[in-house]
Amino acid sequence: MSSFFYFIRESLKGFSRNLSTALGSIVTIFLSLLIIGIFFVAGFVVENVVSSVESEVSITAYVADDASDADIQEVERYVQGLEGVASVGFTTKEQAIENFRAMSNSDIIDSLDGQNPLPRSIDIELSDPQLVEQVSSALLDNATYQSISEDPSNPADSVKYGQKTVERLFALTNYVRYIGIALVALLVFIALVFINNTIRLAILARRKEIAIMRLVGASNGFIRGPFLMEGALHAIIGSLLAVGCLELLRNLVLPKVQSALMFLNFDISANAFLLVYLVLVASGLIIGLFGSALAMRRYLKV
């Protein structure tokens, strides 16, 4: 226990000896972890938005007006057996025009003079939106649907599921993941460089003291301890500053952004924020200890 307090005392001395470098190290860790934390929070928001959009992904397969009920029911049974399908429904021409009336200007409906140009459709809800193209392809391969589709010469034109939107959505998710991984790796590297430089200066400042400790037989662990503690101290201070800023972001900024962008889902649970905070503190501590260990291995030959 006495050694532990010695390590703390010596790390504080090292902090004061190299104040400007130590502050630079802390600020670098703080900014790195803050950006990583913001990315994690943004990742939760993107995940919520993606989940919200994915939940709306469905397939509408239009059928010809003269298609028989037996053929339609056969296609429905076929689709219901496909992997990734949650439910299958059917919209009549009357239901289609009522749905259109509810979503648009009723004057458009009145101008039709009682005519109903909207087709009937088989409506497919998915349990796994990632399988939307697989389900769509399976439906288009079905001979019965090909014969009753609104355009039998080109059944693909009768199946709608927002292809471009789905493709862009899944591509966006992958891009966010790749950019996040690259950003985290870059920021961790920068923090390690600053920790390494700070501990190097601390070692150089105490080189005479270290030489004396070697002569009197101090153990390697006893000599290394203060430097490890100093790196951990910088990391803990930086990570706590990052956590504090994220907490301010959560309480002051996010509510205003949510009110301004009500169409996006910013509802992030307190447990999610707590997990981010724990990850940041743990990551900061690991960065501090690892950066110190690298510096000692290179500059402290004990």
N, C-alpha and C positions, 0 to 999 in steps of 0.2 A: 504493500500500500504506500509506503514511504517513497518507493521508486516512482510510483504513478504520479504522486504530487510533485516529485522532482521533475518528471517529464513535463508536466503542465507548466511549472514555474519556468523551466528553461525554454519551452516553446513560446511563452509570453515574452521572455527576454529577446528571443530571436525575432519575434513579431515587432518589438519596439526598435531593435537594431536596424532592421531593414523595412521600415514602415512603408515607404513609397512602393517598394517591390511587393510587399505583403498586401497592400491595398490593391495594387494592380492585379495580383493573383485572385483576391477575393472578388473584385469587380468582374473579372473574366469568368470565374466560376458562376457568380450570380447571374450575369447576362446569359451565359451558356445554358444554365439550368432553367432560367426564366423562359428563354426561347423554346427550349425543349418542352417545358410545361405548357406554354401557349400552344405548341403544336399538338400536344396530347389533348388539350381541351378542344382545339379545333377539330382534331380527329374524332372526338366524341360527337361534336356537332355534325360533321360530315356523315358519320355513321348513322345518326338520327335521321338526317335528311335522306340519305340513301335508303334506309329502312322504310321511311315514310313513302318515298316514291316507289320502292319495290313492292310495297303492299298494294299499290294501285295498279301494278302491272297485270293485265289480263288479256285474253285473246277474244276477239269478236270475229266469228266466221259467218259471213252472210250467205243466205240460201235463196234459191230462186222462188218466185211466187208460186210456181206450179209444182214445187217439191212435195212429195207425199209425206204424210205424218209418219208412216211406217219407216221410210228412209231416214227421216230426221231423227226418229227415236233410235234407229240402228246406229247412226253416227254418234249420238249422245252416249249410248252404251259403250261404244268403242273408245271414245275420248275419256270417259270416266275410268276406264281401266288403265289409262296411261300413267306412267310415273310422273309425279309432280303436279298432278291435277287434284285440286281440293273439291271443286263442285262444278257442275254443268247446268246451265239454265237455258231458257228459250225466250226470246222476245218476239212477240207477234207484231204485225204491221201497226195495229192500233196502239200497242204499248210503245212502239218506237216513236210514233208521232206525238204521243203524250209526253214522253221523255224529252223530245225535242222542244215541245211547247214550254216545258218547265225550265229549260236551259236557255231559251232564246226569246226573241220578240214575237209575241202572238200575232202581230200584223203579218209576219211571214207566212204563218199557217193559214190565216184568213185569205191571203192572196192566192192560195192553191185551189180555191173554189171547190172544196170537198175532195179534191184528189189527194192520194197518199202515195208519194213516190218512194217512201222509205222501205227498204227491204226487211224481211225477217232475218233473225240471226240466232246462232248458237253462241252463248256467252260462257266462256271458260275462265274460272278463277283458279289460280295456281297456289299450291302449298310451298313451292320452291321457285321463286322468280328466275333463278339462274337457268332453269330448264325451259324457259319460254320458247326458245328457238327449236329445241328438241321436240316439244309438244306440237308446235306449229308445223314442223316438217312431217311428223307422224300423221297429223291430220291431213296434210296435203297429199300424202301417199295413199290415203284411204280411197279406194275406188268409188265407194258410194258417195262420199262427199264430193269427189270430183264431178260426179254426174249431177248433183243437186246444187252445186255452188252457184252463186249469182252469175258468174261468168265461167261456164264450163270449158270454154276454149283456153282460159288462163286462170285456173283456180287460185293461184297465188295472189291475184288482185282482190280476191274475196276474203282474204284472211288479214286482219289488221291487229297489230299489237304494239304499235309505236316502235318499229324496228330501230330507227335511228336514235330515238331517245334511250332505248334500252342499251344499245351499243355504247353510246356516249356515257351513260351512267356507269356501266361496268368499267369502261376505260378510265373514267375519272377516278374511281375508287383505286384502281391499280396505280395510277400516276401519283396519287396522294401517298400511298404506301411507299413507293420507291423514293419519292422526294423526301419523305420523312426519315427514312433509313439513312439516306445520304447526309441530310442535315444533322441528324443526331451524331453520326460518326465524325463529321467535321468539327462540330462544337466540342465533343469530347476530346478530340485531338488537340484543339486549341487550349482547352483547360489543362490538359496534361503538360503541354509545353510550358505554360506559365507556372504551374506547380513545380515542374522540374527546375526551372530557372530560379525560382524563389528559394528552394531548398539548396541549390548549388551555391547561391550567395550566402546562405546561412552557414553552410559547411566551410566556405572560405573565410567567413568572419570569425569562426571558432577554431580554425585550424591549429593554432597554438595550444588552445585548451584541449583539443582532441589528442594532440601529440602527448601532452602531459598525462591524460587519462590512460593512454596506451602504456606509458612507462610505469604507471602504478598498478597496472594489471586489470583495468576495468574491462568487463565483458563486452563483446560485440553488441549484444542486445541493449546494454546500459548506454552505450555510446549512440546507438541508432535511435533509441526511444524518443528523445526530444524532437528529432527531425520528423519522425513519423507523426508524433503528436502535433507538430506545427502544421504539417500538411493537412491532417485531419481537422485542425482548428480552422484553417482557411476554408476548407470545404464545408464544414458545418455552418459557419457564418454566412457563406455565399448561398448555401441551399436554403437556410432560414429566411434570408432576404428574398429569395425567389418565391418561397411559399407565401411570405407576407404580401408580396405584390400580386400573386395569383388570387389570394383571398380578397384583396381590394378589387381586383378585376371581377371576381365572382359577385361581389355584393354591390358594386357601384356601376360597372360598365355593362355587364351582361344583361341586367334588367332593362337598361335603356336600349340596347341593341335589339333585344327581344320585342320591345314595344314598337320599334321602328320597322322591324322585319318580321311581322307576325306570321308570314307564310313559311318561315323556317322554324324548325324545332330546336330550340336552345335549352330544352329541359334536361339538364344534367344533374344527376342525383348527388347528394352530399357524399355518399359512399364512393362515387367515382372521383370526386375531388380529393377525398381522403386518400384514396389509392394513389393518385397522382402525387400528392404531397409526400407520401411514404417512399414512393419510387425516387423522387427527386432527392430527398435526404439520403437515402441509401446509395443512390448513384453518386452524389457529391462526396460521400464518405469514401466510397470505393475509388473514385478519381483521385481524391487527396492522398489516400494511402498508397495507391499504385504509383502516382506521380512521384511521391517521396521515395518510394522503394527504387524506382528507376534512377532517380538522381543519386541516391546513396550508392547504388551498385556501380555507377559510373565515376563518381567523385570521392566517395568515402571508402577507402580500401581497408575495411575491418571485417 
